[in-house]
Amino acid sequence: FDPSQPGADAARADAAPLASFRLASRHTLPGIADDLSGATCLPAGAGAVRSPADLLRGRACLVVRDGPPQLREYFLPAYGPAAAQAAPVLVRTIDLEGAEDPEAVAWLGDGRVAVAEERLARVRP
């Protein structure tokens, strides 16, 4: 079950067994050698890159890393054979001042994200 594919019922994602998911693509992110803690892909049209041509070529993904604490936005190529040859592009980096150990990021909508910190057991909007 891939909820990002056209015609997929996103409400089924909660009911889909883990074994029904498949790897859609694999990417090496520029500037991330280690310390990548969490990632989330944004819905179409969200993120810093929004032109119609860009939306046809791929989608935005946010990642958090904990050394140093940062939120990074990457533009990932669209699924398909061409995606395997295209490299992700770093769009922007946001330093997470005051964060100690970011482990996860979630898209909340309307340009908002939440970052979960492991050591402090808190979520920062």
C-alpha positions as CSV (number, residue, x, y, z in Angstrom):
1,F,0.0,0.0,0.0
2,D,1.5,3.3,-1.1
3,P,-0.7,6.2,0.0
4,S,1.2,8.7,-2.2
5,Q,0.0,6.9,-5.4
6,P,-3.0,8.3,-7.3
7,G,-6.2,6.8,-6.3
8,A,-4.9,5.5,-3.0
9,D,-7.2,5.9,0.0
10,A,-5.0,7.6,2.6
11,A,-7.4,6.6,5.4
12,R,-6.3,3.0,4.8
13,A,-2.8,3.8,5.9
14,D,-3.7,3.2,9.6
15,A,-5.2,-0.2,8.7
16,A,-2.5,-1.4,6.3
17,P,-0.2,-4.1,7.7
18,L,3.5,-3.2,7.6
19,A,4.3,-6.1,5.3
20,S,2.1,-4.4,2.6
21,F,4.4,-1.4,2.3
22,R,7.2,-1.4,-0.3
23,L,10.3,0.6,-0.9
24,A,9.4,3.3,-3.4
25,S,12.8,4.9,-3.8
26,R,16.2,5.2,-2.1
27,H,18.2,8.4,-1.9
28,T,21.5,9.6,-0.6
29,L,21.0,13.1,0.9
30,P,23.8,15.6,0.1
31,G,25.4,16.9,3.3
32,I,24.2,14.0,5.5
33,A,26.9,11.6,6.3
34,D,25.4,10.5,9.7
35,D,23.2,11.7,12.5
36,L,20.0,11.7,10.4
37,S,17.3,11.1,13.0
38,G,13.9,11.4,11.3
39,A,12.2,12.3,8.0
40,T,8.8,13.2,6.6
41,C,7.6,13.8,3.1
42,L,5.4,16.8,2.5
43,P,2.2,16.8,0.6
44,A,2.3,18.1,-3.0
45,G,2.6,21.8,-3.1
46,A,4.1,22.2,0.4
47,G,7.6,23.3,1.1
48,A,9.8,26.0,-0.4
49,V,9.7,24.7,-4.0
50,R,6.2,25.1,-5.4
51,S,6.3,25.8,-9.2
52,P,4.1,23.5,-11.3
53,A,7.2,22.1,-13.1
54,D,8.8,21.2,-9.8
55,L,5.7,19.4,-8.5
56,L,5.7,17.2,-11.6
57,R,9.4,16.3,-11.0
58,G,9.2,15.5,-7.3
59,R,8.3,16.5,-3.8
60,A,9.7,18.1,-0.7
61,C,11.0,16.1,2.3
62,L,12.0,17.4,5.7
63,V,14.7,15.7,7.8
64,V,16.1,16.3,11.3
65,R,19.6,15.6,12.4
66,D,21.2,15.9,15.8
67,G,24.8,16.8,15.1
68,P,24.3,19.8,14.8
69,P,20.6,20.0,15.5
70,Q,19.1,21.0,12.2
71,L,15.9,20.8,10.1
72,R,16.7,20.4,6.4
73,E,14.4,20.5,3.4
74,Y,15.3,18.4,0.4
75,F,13.6,18.2,-3.0
76,L,13.4,14.6,-4.0
77,P,12.9,13.4,-7.5
78,A,9.6,11.9,-8.5
79,Y,9.1,8.1,-8.5
80,G,10.0,6.1,-11.6
81,P,13.0,5.2,-13.6
82,A,14.2,8.8,-14.0
83,A,14.2,9.2,-10.2
84,A,16.9,6.6,-9.8
85,Q,19.3,8.9,-11.8
86,A,18.4,12.2,-10.2
87,A,19.9,13.4,-7.0
88,P,18.0,15.1,-4.1
89,V,18.6,18.8,-3.8
90,L,19.1,20.6,-0.4
91,V,16.7,23.5,-0.5
92,R,17.2,25.1,2.9
93,T,18.6,24.5,6.4
94,I,17.2,25.7,9.7
95,D,19.3,25.5,12.8
96,L,17.3,24.2,15.8
97,E,18.6,26.5,18.5
98,G,18.1,25.1,22.0
99,A,17.4,21.5,20.7
100,E,19.4,18.8,22.4
101,D,18.6,15.6,20.6
102,P,16.0,15.9,17.8
103,E,14.7,12.5,16.8
104,A,11.6,13.0,14.6
105,V,9.8,15.5,12.5
106,A,6.1,15.7,11.6
107,W,4.3,17.9,9.1
108,L,1.4,19.6,10.8
109,G,0.1,21.5,7.7
110,D,-0.1,25.3,7.0
111,G,3.7,25.5,7.0
112,R,4.1,24.1,10.5
113,V,6.2,21.2,11.7
114,A,6.8,19.5,15.1
115,V,10.2,18.2,16.1
116,A,10.4,15.5,18.8
117,E,13.4,15.5,21.2
118,E,14.4,12.2,22.7
119,R,16.4,13.2,25.7
120,L,14.0,15.8,27.0
121,A,10.9,13.8,26.0
122,R,9.2,16.8,24.4
123,V,7.7,18.0,21.1
124,R,8.7,21.4,19.9
125,P,6.3,23.1,17.4
